[in-house]
């Protein structure tokens, strides 16, 4: 892990854990331990099967009713991938619990296509790799500058930074994915505005 990647991961995970615990505590104050799992496209493989499912933190697998009287399957948290680093609510997980109150909440099952989700997940992982490569090239440029490297070495490294940025731009254009410029930054200013 690079320092900036680790700090970002730790911050994101800690904020997610804190928010989730607050929701669970408030839910428990109301005498309820059921929640639905949020959903989004490109979910991690260990999270995908649990999107939209109703889960109990302390109870057992069973059934409940929603606002319309429909029977809803309830899964125990221990049945999920909760607790695994890449599992539900694990490191960098973007899912969150939505309180589910029997008889008052609506069960909303997302329209999910496993193949499409896997494609979007793979694209997100490729984008993260291209962002890491760009940060790495920027860090190398900063090191060369700090060491007082020759103009030729600095020029060659600037070309590598430019190529890494071009690869990322091309990938985002081809896939239609949004650039996340914050993920391309390094804590050290290594490039000039025109680079």
N, C-alpha and C positions, 0 to 999 in steps of 0.2 A: 504494500500500500504506500502511495505517496502521502506525505503529511496532509496536503489539502483534501485528498480523497478520503482519508481516514476521518479527518475532522468533520467533513460534510456528512459522511455516513453516520458517524456517531451522533451528530446533532440531529439529523433527520430521524434516526431510530429513537433517540431519547425523547424527542418531541412527540413522535407517534405513540410511544409507550405511555407518556404522561397523559396525552389526550384520551387514549383508550381507557386507562385506569380511571380517569375522571368520569367518563361515560358509564363505565361499569359500576363505580361507586354510587353515582346518582341513580342508576337503574336499580341497584340493590336497596337504596333508601326508599324506593317506591315498592319494595317487596317483589321485584321481578329480576330474574336472572337470564331472560331470553334476549337474544339479539340476532339481527340479520347481518350478514356480511355484505359490505358494499361490493360493487363490481365495476370493472373497467376493462377495456380492450388491452390486449398485450400483457395479461396477468402472468405471473410466474407459474410454471407447471405445477408446483405443489399448492398453490393458492387457487388456481383455476376451478377445480372441482367444488370448492366451497363457496364460490360467489353466489350471493342471493339466498343461500341456505340459512335456516333459522337454527341457532345453536344455543344450548344451555351451558352455562359455566359450571354449575354444580350438580345438575341433575343427570338423568339417564336418557338414552335414546327413547323417543316416544312420539306422541302426536299432540297437537293443539288445534284451536280454531282461530281463523282470522276474522276481520270485521264482517265479511260476507258469509260467515259460517262455513267456509271451506276448510277442510282438514289439511293441516300443514304438518309435514314431517319435521321433527325436532331431533337434532343430532347432539351428542355429548361433545364438549370441547376436546375431551381426551381422544375422540375418534378422528379428529382433524390432524393436520400437520403442525398444529400449534406447538411451539417449543423447539422446532427445528429452525436453524438459522435461515434457510431459504423457504421456510414454511409460512403458514398463515400468521400474520402479524410479526414475522421475523425481521431480520436485518433488512433495512431499506424497503420494507413492505409498504405499499400504498393503500392497503385496505383499512377500513375502520368499521367498528361495530355500530349498528343502527338499532336502538332499543326496539324490541318487538313485544307489544303488550297484547296478550291473548284477548280476542273479542273486540279489540280496538284498532289494531294495526292491520294493514293489508299485506298479504304475502305477494311480493313482486319477484317473479323469477325472470332474470334477464334472458334475452334471446342470445344464446351463445353458440358460436361455431368454433369447435376445438381447433380445426385446421387453421382458420383465420387468426384465432388467438395465438397459436404457435408461430405463425408467420410474423405477426406484429411483435411478439416477444423476441424472436430472432433478430428482427430489424432493430429493436431497441438495444439489444446486446451488441450488435454491430456498430450502432451509433456511439454507444459508450466506449467501445474499443477505439474508434476513430478520434473521439474526444481525448481519450488518454494519450494516444499517439501525438496529437497536437500539443497537449500540455508538456509531454516529454521533450518534444523538439524545442519548445519555447524555453524550458528549463536548461536544456543543453546550450542554447544560444546565450542565456544569461550567464552560464558558467564560463563560456568562452570569452565573453565580454569582461567578466570579472577577472579572468586570468590574464587579460591583456593579449589575447590571441591575435594572430596576424589578420589583416583585412581579408585575405583570401579565405582563411578558415571561417571567419565571421560571415563572409558573403556566401560561402557554401552552406553554412548552417541556416542562414536566412532563406535560402532556396528550399531546404528541407522543411522549414516552418511553412513556407508558402505552399509546398506540395501537400503537406499534411492538411492544411486548411482547404486546399482545392479538393482533395479526396473527400473530406467531410462535406463540403458544399455540394459536390456532385452526388454523393450518396443521398443527401437530404432532398435534392431536386428530383432524383430518380424515384425515391420512395414516397415523396410528399410529406416527409416528417419535418417537424418544426426544429429549427436550430435552437439550441439552448446555450446562448453565449456565456452564461454564468459557469457552465461546465467546461468551458474552453480556457478559462482564466487561470493564471498561476499567481502565486503571491508575490512573485518578483517580476517587475516590468522588464520584459526581455525583448520586446519588439517596438518598432516605431509605428505611429498611426497608419502609415502607408503600407505596412507589411501585413 
